[in-house]
Amino acid sequence: MRTEYKRDMNHNYLVFYGEQEIDTSSYQVRMLAGNVLPSILKCRIQRVDGNMMFYYDITSRQSISSLYEEKKFKKEDLQKIFGGFLKAMEEMGEYLLNPGQLVIDPDYVFMDVEKNGLYFCYLPGYDKEVQEQFRSFTEYILPKLDHTDGSAVMLGYGVYRSALEDSFHLEHIKKELYQTREEMPGENRSPEIFLQEKEKTAPSYEPDDRGDTIPEWEADAYQSKWHKSGMENEKKADKEKQPSDRKKGYKGKAAALIAAGVTLAAMLGILAANYLGYLPWLNVEAAMGAGIVLLGAVLLICLLTGKKKLREQKNWRDEVEKNRKVRERQEAILGNTKLPEEEAKPSFEGMPLSTETKDMGGKDLRTEKADTREQNVGETIVLSANIMSGPASLVSKEPGELATIYLKDDLTVIGKLETACDAVIPYPTVSRVHGKIRKRGEEYYLTDLNSRNGTSVNGRMLKGDEEYLLQEEDEVDFAQARYIFLK
């Protein structure tokens, strides 16, 4: 089976060359070209010099063999893979397609690491027994099981036993897949829906329906939209946390003033009535004492309530200010703005004089230290070559723009998805899993992982299956993220 990888401006393709003449008017070919099966990779068919070529779009997806090259299969991984296989087989039956033309090979089964979707190649003319393919697939998985995860071992070997049975049936795999769960899928729920319900993933912004990463020419518009919506949501959340609005505060103050006014008016009325002789029986001293106590109690309550509200308002303002500074720092990291001057440069204002900030004569050394820092900022001491030892690294081409990537492991996966990558590049044009660098001896090999915007070295775009031997001071670009390779 002849295959190769090709790339155009924003897409990566796995190309199968047909081994025999295919009837392009057949039902299978028309269904494949129509791209109607969710678990099948989108495909376009071309005939060149009498050869039938099937182009499968694998942009931003990684093969099982590449994704688990250095990783072990845990229970959750097996559930995604076997659940995806069951879903694809059910789709074959639903659309009356031959399941034997499904390519079940770790090199040609692809996964979307964020959506946890599994995708297969459906190849007309490729006719191989499903049980034989699936058994070979499970034999690839068994040595890579995480043996510290007992559930993964039980599930892996249980499915393998089902693949060895003469009466191979999907129900046997379903039984192994779901028997370790607390809950079996209901009669009206398919296995894939059950898996989706159990798999709780955080919502993510999808810029378009083509994948996880937008082309470079859309980056600025996306980034501004992304930040604008994020900032508006954060500001709205800050506003909702405000303890109380001004109207409620005004109403509380008005009620307190009215109560104090009524109490004072009552006291004056009692004095006037007693003076005119209308209340001869009343003990004026006792009435005035009670009035004063009542007035004091009202004023004390008003004072305590006001202090509590002021404290709540202060806490709210402090939290809003903290969130604002965090947003400004995030924008500065992404290159949109600069940090405020007061954050970028340390300040000594407000520091009390102490033994560290004054000399024996009481002179304030804070200004002197700041002046010294300004005077020495332009001088740089060159480190000796024998001091600069350590792992190879990718250093940002623009100083301070991106964090340095240290290649201290045998395999370093690079992308923007933290849960799947060893080095994270927070750029919208970088794919979730963009590329990898493998160390062999003292050499480092760079490979692109079907990223949308591609990986280039010294201006040349890498092919899908190419391993490039990195040389000292090579310029490596992951989309718009530009680095220099240093050994």
N, C-alpha and C positions, 0 to 999 in steps of 0.2 A: 504494500500500500504506500504509494508515493505521496509525500506531503512536503509543504514548505510554508514559510511565514512571509507575508508581505504587508506593506504599510503604505497608506496614502497620507494626505495631510493630517487628518484627525482620527484615523481608524487603523486598527490592526486586524489582520485576517489570517486565519488558518486555511490553507488551500489544499484540498484533496484532488488528486488527479484520478478520474474515472478509469478503471481497469478494463471496462468493456463499453460497448455502445449502449446508450441509454435512450429510451423512448421519452422524449421531452413532453409528449402529450399525455403521458400516463398520469393516473390519479396521484401516485406518490410524489412525482416531480412537481405537479401543480400545487399540491398541499405544501410542499417544502418551499417553493418559490413564493407562495402566498404568506409565509411567516405567520401562520395562525396558531401554532402550538407553543404555549408558554415555556415549556421545558426544553425546547429545541432552539439552538442558536440561529439567529437570523442568517439567511443564506441567499446568495445570488449565484446564478449558474451562467457560465460562459463556455463557448466552444471556440478553441483556438487551434488551427492547423489539424482539425479532426479530433482533438483531445477535449474531453469534457472536464471542465474545472469547476469545483464547488468552493465558493468563497464564504467562509463562516466568520461572522463578526465577533471577535473575542476582545474588543476594546474594554479595558478596565476589568477584565476577568483573568483569573489565573488557573492554570491546570492543577489538578489534585497533586500530581507528582512534584510540581514546582512549589506549591503552597506548603506541602508537608515534607519538603526535602530534609529539613532539620527538626521538624516538630513531630511529636508523638500524637497519635489519635486518642483523644479522650472520649468519654461517653457522649458528650454533647456533639462532638464532631461526627461520630458514627451516626447519631440520630439525624443530623442534617443530611449526611450522604445517603444513607439507606432510605430516609424519608423522601429525598429527591428522586432516587431511583424508582421507588414505588409510584410517585406522582407521574413520572415520565412513562412508565409502563401502563398506567391507567389511561393516560392520554392516547397512547398507541391503540388501546382497545376502543376508546371512545371515537376516534377518528378513523378506525378500520385500517390502520397502517401495520405493516409487517414489523414486529419488534426485533426480528433478526437483523434488520438494517440499522439498528441503533448501535453506535460505536461505543462500547463500554471498555474504555482503556484509560488508566490514570493520566496518560499524556494528553488525552483528547476529551476528558471530562473536565468542565470548567466551573468555577465557583465565584460568585460575587460575595466578597468578604463582609460587606456591610448589610446587604439584604439577605444573606445566607441562602441565596438561590443556587440551585445546581442546574447546569445546562449541558446538553448532549448534542452530538453531531448525528443527524439522521442522513445516511448516505445511500441513495438508491444504487442498486447493483452490488452493494456490500451485504452479503448474506451469510451470517455466522450465528450458530445456535446461541440463544440467550443464556442458557444455563452454563455453557462452557465459558462464555465471556465473563459472566458474573462470578463464577468460581475462580477464574484467574484474577479478577478484580479483588476478591476477598483474600486470596493468597498474597496479593501485594500488601494488603492492609495488616494482616496478622503480625508480621515481624515488627511493624511500626506502632503496635499498640502500647499505650502507657500502662505498664504493668503495676504501677502504683495505684491505678484506678481500677478497683475490682469490678465495678459495673461495666467498664469499657471492655475488660477481658471477657466477661460473661456474655456480653452482647456480641462482640466480634466473633467468638468461637461458636456461639449459638447460631448466628446467621450463616457461618461457614458450614456448619453441619446441615443446615437446611439446603444449602447450595449443592451438597454432595448427594442428597437423596434422589432416588430414581424418579419419584413423583414430585418433581420440583414445581412448587406453586407459590404464588405471591402471598397467599394467606399464611404460609409458614413463616415467611419473613416478617409479616405484620405481627404475628404472634410473638416472635422474638423481640421485635422492636418495641412493642407496647407492654409486654408482661412485667417489665421492671418498673413501669410507671405506677403512680398512685391511682391513676384514672385511665380507663380505656376510652377510646373515641366513641362517641354516640353513634347510633344507627344512622342519623341524618348528617353526620359530620365525616368528611373524608379525612384520611391521614394527614394530608398536607394542611388542611384547615386546623386540625388538632394541633399540629406542630406550630403553626403560626400563632395560635391562641396561647400556647404554653411559652413561646419565645417572646419575651417582652423586650423590645428594643426601643431606644430613644428616638423620637421623631427627628428627621433631618431634612434640611432644605435641599430639594432637587431642582437645579437650575433648568433642566430640560428633560425630555424623555429619552435622551440618547445615552445616558450614563451618569456617572458621578462627577465628571469634570467637564468644565466648559472650555471651549477653545480659547487660545490666548487673546484673540482679538475681541472677545467678549469679557475679558477679565475685569477691566476698569468699571464697566457698567454693572457687572455682577457685584463687585466688591463694594461699590457705593450703595447699591440697593441693600446688600447684606448688612452693612454697617448702619444704614439709615433705619432699617426695620428693627435691627437689634437694639439700637440706642433708643428708639421711640418706645419699644416694649419695656426696656429697663426704666426709662423715665416714668412711664405710666405706672409701673409697679412701685417705684419710689413714692409717687404721689398717693397711691392707694394705701400706703403704709402710714400716712400722716395721721396722728392720733385724733385730731378733731379739727373742724374748719373754724373760720373766724366767726361765723354767725352763731355757732353754738357757744363760743367763748363770750361773745357779746351778750347773749341771752343769760348766761350764768352770772356775769358781772352785774347786769341790770337787775336780776332777781335779788342778788346780795345787797345792792344799793337800796332797793325798794324796801327789803326787810329792815335794814338799818334805819331808813327814813321813817318807816311806820313806828318802829320802837321809840325813836327820838321824839316824834310827834305825840305819841301817847304819853310820854313822860312830861312834855311841856303842857299837854292838856290837863294832866292830873294836877300839876302845880297851879295852873290858872284856876281850875275849879275849886281847889282848896283855898286859894287866896280870896276868891269871891264868896266863900262860905257855902258852896253847894255840897261839899263833901266833908262835913265836920267830923264824922265818925271814922274817916280814913287816916291811918298812920302814914303820914307823908314820908318819913324817913325810911320805913320799911318798903314802901312802894318805889321810892327812888333807888334804893339799894337793889331791889329785884330788877328794875329797869336797866340799871348799869350793868348788872351781871348778864342779863339777856343780850344787851348791846355788845358787851365784850365777847360773849360766846359767838354771836353772829360774825363779828369782825375776825375772830380767831379762825373760824371755819373758812371764811373767805380767804384768809392768808394762807392756810394750809393747802386749800384747793388750788389757789393760784400757783404756789410753789410746785405742786405736783404736775400741773399742766405745763409750767415752764420747763420742768425737767424732761417731760415727755417730748415736748417740742425740740429741746436741745438734742436729745438722743436721736430724734428723727433727722434733724439737720446734719448731725455728725455722720449718720449712716448714708444720707444722700451725698454728702461731700466725699465720703470714702468711695462710694460707687462711682462718682464722677471721676475721681483720680484713677480708679482701676480702668475705666473706659478709656481715659486719655492715654494711659500706659499701654493698653492693648492696641490702640490706634498707632501709637508710636512704634510698637514692635512690628506692626504690619506695614509701616512706612507711610502712613497717611498724614500724620502730624508729628510735631516735635513735642517733647515733654515740656511742661511748664518750667520756667527758669528756676522757680523755687525748689522744684524736685530735681532738676538736672544738676544743680550746684549746691553743695552742702552749706548750711547757714549756721552761724554761731550766735544769732540773735536770741535773747531770752535765756542763754545759759548762765547760771550763777558763777561768780568768780570762785575758784577753788585752787588747790595747790597745783592742779594740772593746767589751769588757765591763767595763772599769774606768777610772776617771778618773786624773788625775795623782797624786792622793793615795792611790790603791789602793782606792778605794771601789767596791764591786760595783754596777754600774749595771743588772744584770738585773732585780732587784726593782723598781728605779725605773721601768724601761721598762714592766714589766707593770702597775704602778700607774697610769702615765700612760695606757696603753691602756684600762684599766677606766674611768678618769675621762672619757675623750673618746668613749666608745662611743655615748653618747646624742645627740651633736651631728652634724648633717648639713648640709653646705654645698650650697646650691642652685646648680646649673649654669645658666649663661646660656643663653638659647634658641638663640643662634647657635652655641653649642658642640655642642648635641645635634642634629647633622646626620648623616644616614646613611640606609641603606635602611629601608623599612617593615618592621615586625616584628610577631610575635605574642608577647606577654609573658604569662607564667603569671599567672592571676588570683590564685592563692595564692603570694606571693613565695617563691622558692626551691624550689617544688615541682617545676617543670618547666623545662628549659632554654629559653631564648629562641630562637624561630625567626626568622631573618633572611631576608627575601624579596628577596634581591639578584639573583636570576635571573628570566628571563622566565616560567619555569614551575617551580613548587616542588611536588613530590609529597610527601604526608604520610601516614605509616602506621607500622607496627611492624616491617616487613620491611626490614632494612638494605640488601639487595641490590637492592631495587626502589624505594626512597624516598630523597628528598633530605633530609628531616627525619624523624627516628625518635622515636616516642612509645612508651616501653616499658610500655604498659598492656594488660592482657589483654582489655579491652573494645574496644580500638582494632583495626580490621581491618588486615590485612597491607598493603593499599593502601587508604587510607581516603578521602582527598580531595586536591584540588589547588587551587593558587592561581596564576592567570595574570595577568601584568602587561601592560597595554596602555597605552602612554603613561605617564601618571601615575596611572592607576587600577588597582585590584586586584580580580579577580573570583574568587570562591570557588565550587567545584563539589564535590558529594559523588560519590564513585566507587563507588556501590552498596554502601556499607558496611552491616554488619549492624545496628549500633546508631545509625547515622545521624550527620549533621552538622547542627548548628543554629546560628542567628544570633539573638541577643537572645531566645532561647527558642522560636523558630520553626524547625521542621524543614524542611530544604531538600528539594525534589523531586529525582528522579533526574537529570533533564536540565537543572536550573535553574542559571543562572550569576548569582550574587548580587554586586552591586557593594558592596564593603566601604566603610564609612564610619568616620571617626575614632572610636575607643573603642567599636566594636562588640564585643559579647561573642560569641566563637566557641567552640563546644563540639564537640570530636571525641569522641563518647561521653562518658566521664567526665573527659576532659582539657579543662580550661577555660582559655581565653586571652582577652586583650584585644588588639584590633588597633590599632596605632599607626603613623601615617605618619611 
